[in-house]
Amino acid sequence: MVLRPSKSVPTTKGNRNPVVKEDLAKPRRSHPSSATKSRKPSNAPKVPRKKKPKERPSDDQPAFQGPVKRIIKPENQLELSDKELDEDVSRILTGDDPNVPKNVCKYSYKDKCYKPDPPGQGDNMATHFSILGTTLHIDSEECKKYQDNEATSDETTAVNDTKVTLECQTSTSRDSGSAAVGASLHIKNQFNYSERATQTFNNPLRSRGVHTTPPPITQFSEQANQWIIYDSYKSECLISMMELKHDGGSRSTSFEDKLASIVAGKDDEAATERSDMMHSESMANALKIMGRLVNQNAEDDIFTDFKYYEDPADSAKPGHGTLLPLWRFSNSRTSRKQVTSLCWNPRYDDLFAVGYGSYDFTRQSTGVVCCYSLKNTSYPEYAIRTESGVMCLDFHADHPSLLVAGCYDGNVSVYDISTGSNKPIYSSSIRSGKHSDPVWQVRWCAGRSSNKEMNLYSISSDGKVAIWTMSKNDLKMEPVMLLKHNNLSKDDFGEPPLTGLAAGCSFDFNASLESLFVVGTEEGNIHECSKAYSGQYIKTYDGHHMAVNKVQWNPFHADIFLSCSADWTVKIWDHKSPQCLLHFDLGNAVGDVCWSPYSSTVFAAVTTDGKVHIFDLSQNKREPLCSQKVVTKARLTNVSFNSNDYILIAGDDRGQVHSLKLSPNLRQLHSANENSEDEALQKKRLMKVLSTINKNYAT
Amino acid sequence: MSTQTLEAANDSQINSVEMEETVARIRSHKGVEAVIIMDRRGAVIQSTLSEDQSTAHASALSELTGKASNVVGMLNQNEEDGDDELTFLRLRSKQREVMISPEKGFILVVIQNLSLVES
């Protein structure tokens, strides 16, 4: 409730005492009479009167008196006469609060200067009492609305609640009528409304525990990897299959089950087959054939030449021939090695072995044996690595997979190339005997000895010719021949050799006289020896001036043999005569010579300038039919004819093997039946040729 | 048993290395376009082609091989000692040669482009 003093009250001019002021400020607390008094200036005369009763209690006390107002005049109060007092002074009482300052200045940000801020609407309001509640004032608009709403609502509920609300009625005014009573029924007020709650007992907590024996603990650890998993699956599968089989008799399984078991079994088999199949022998075989086919397709032109090309120039130039270069066999493994030996396989005429090593004493390293096939010219069929450089090779005539290799360190090893392993099946050792110098030639013995052991011969520069016996466990060496210097007496002015033996370089066994063989030595001598007399030579030929690189008997005529030497010459000998029948000077050191297998009068020689020379004595007794440079920078070291096709292979000191096809002039056969000119005829022809030189060969 | 399996594993290891080498050698030849190994039903086991190509080739070539071996079998029926078998199949086109080597359990196929070889 707010009191708003708005009436203008006439006040006396001199009535400025604090009492009056207090009355004005707190009109409710002041007695109404004092207010009326203060309003009227006529009360002023009563002041002395009032002083009297104040004096009175001091006189006759204690008299019952209400609170007495004492008026204390300030000393500087004007003394006014009655007339002045009666004069009316009008004052207007305004609603303004005198305590509110009127001279407040505030900075206005809008105008950017200080401005007087007069008190606004709410500044003069003073709240004396306020209360929040659910009661509504009976006169208020809100109440009327409320009552209207209630009047429309059900009357019966109002009747039921009448008793309850009777007490409430007292708080509302009596004259509000029955409608007001009904309306107030539902008013919740803060005086008779209370919330109720009940507390019940909480459920008491209980805990109960039971101890049991702990379950047993076992520790288990296992490694699992793929093959273990595979094995376990496999075994499980086996077990299940066993069970199936076992049950098969007693229990009749359905068709589906049987099918499933069969399929499972087949799948399992297929899986194992597949894993094995990838590395099986048939796979290796298929790959080998495929490799050959692909190679033949890739080198189709060379293969066509090999089979069908005949040099047309030959018909125009009789007495001259050419060599057609075909494949070049090389391998990354052998590029820094020298070809030291070539050997065709006696049974498979497309297969040949190449021995790699080094002739140079200072550049010795490991050796390699490669077996190439003409069916795959790009890669060797077999390759065998050896510790020391390979110097010579020979295939066994009856066992074409047996290959003997003589090494630079004096060892002789026998390999079975069909196994494809690097390990020799027999190898010489210091215990069983070995050569102390490089082995220059090895040769299998035709046939077997009395106790059916295979034998082979070897010759080395330590001056020994040895026979090796392949027994059950090892390779036994027995010296056959010690190559003594027999001409020491002749030229004893010369420096005596360091050892008592002459260094052997090459040998060859006579085909018809089994015990007879010729040996070429480093000094240049050629000795005819016999297995029967190990101590001495049968004959010594005054052969060459330098090392004899090769001696070879003629394959058709048992008395004739061929020798070549580093002294640039090739000589043809009859073993009955100490002098050579023919000699050819080739202008360079001759590395190798070889009789052709198809004609008794044809042989080939290779020289260090890279040329291959082909001679046919029946056509030309002095000059080669063909001298062709095969390699430009390398030296040729070996040559060998193929027994079936008209090709020869020549090895050089760069690790390459060149295959060459002979032109028609180089392979003339003087017979109606070209393919099988028999031996007698061949022999006769050679004798005829030689008879023109030496009268001993007169037919 | 463990040593045996180890040895066996070792053996096949060496073999597989050799096999890989041989396949690589075949591939290195002039004009060789593809080397495919598949089983008799045409599932590719190993191939140098992309997956799509090799499956396509394999299905066609396995079918062809099956038919070819059927033909050989038919020829065989007339003869008394009937153990003839298809061992190789070469298919020559203007540009290519397809070489098929049917073995027990697998088929090895090499495709070689001969026009590349010529040039």
Boltz contact constraints between the chains, C-beta under 6 A:
constraints:
  - contact:
      token1: [A, 273]
      token2: [B, 105]
      max_distance: 6.0
  - contact:
      token1: [A, 277]
      token2: [B, 105]
      max_distance: 6.0
  - contact:
      token1: [A, 277]
      token2: [B, 106]
      max_distance: 6.0
  - contact:
      token1: [A, 279]
      token2: [B, 12]
      max_distance: 6.0
  - contact:
      token1: [A, 279]
      token2: [B, 15]
      max_distance: 6.0
  - contact:
      token1: [A, 279]
      token2: [B, 16]
      max_distance: 6.0
  - contact:
      token1: [A, 282]
      token2: [B, 103]
      max_distance: 6.0
  - contact:
      token1: [A, 286]
      token2: [B, 101]
      max_distance: 6.0
  - contact:
      token1: [A, 286]
      token2: [B, 103]
      max_distance: 6.0
  - contact:
      token1: [A, 286]
      token2: [B, 108]
      max_distance: 6.0
  - contact:
      token1: [A, 287]
      token2: [B, 22]
      max_distance: 6.0
  - contact:
      token1: [A, 290]
      token2: [B, 26]
      max_distance: 6.0
  - contact:
      token1: [A, 290]
      token2: [B, 101]
      max_distance: 6.0
  - contact:
      token1: [A, 290]
      token2: [B, 108]
      max_distance: 6.0
  - contact:
      token1: [A, 290]
      token2: [B, 110]
      max_distance: 6.0
  - contact:
      token1: [A, 291]
      token2: [B, 26]
      max_distance: 6.0
  - contact:
      token1: [A, 293]
      token2: [B, 99]
      max_distance: 6.0
  - contact:
      token1: [A, 294]
      token2: [B, 26]
      max_distance: 6.0
  - contact:
      token1: [A, 294]
      token2: [B, 29]
      max_distance: 6.0
  - contact:
      token1: [A, 294]
      token2: [B, 32]
      max_distance: 6.0
  - contact:
      token1: [A, 294]
      token2: [B, 110]
      max_distance: 6.0
  - contact:
      token1: [A, 294]
      token2: [B, 112]
      max_distance: 6.0
  - contact:
      token1: [A, 297]
      token2: [B, 97]
      max_distance: 6.0
  - contact:
      token1: [A, 297]
      token2: [B, 112]
      max_distance: 6.0
  - contact:
      token1: [A, 298]
      token2: [B, 29]
      max_distance: 6.0
  - contact:
      token1: [A, 298]
      token2: [B, 30]
      max_distance: 6.0
  - contact:
      token1: [A, 298]
      token2: [B, 117]
      max_distance: 6.0
  - contact:
      token1: [A, 379]
      token2: [B, 25]
      max_distance: 6.0
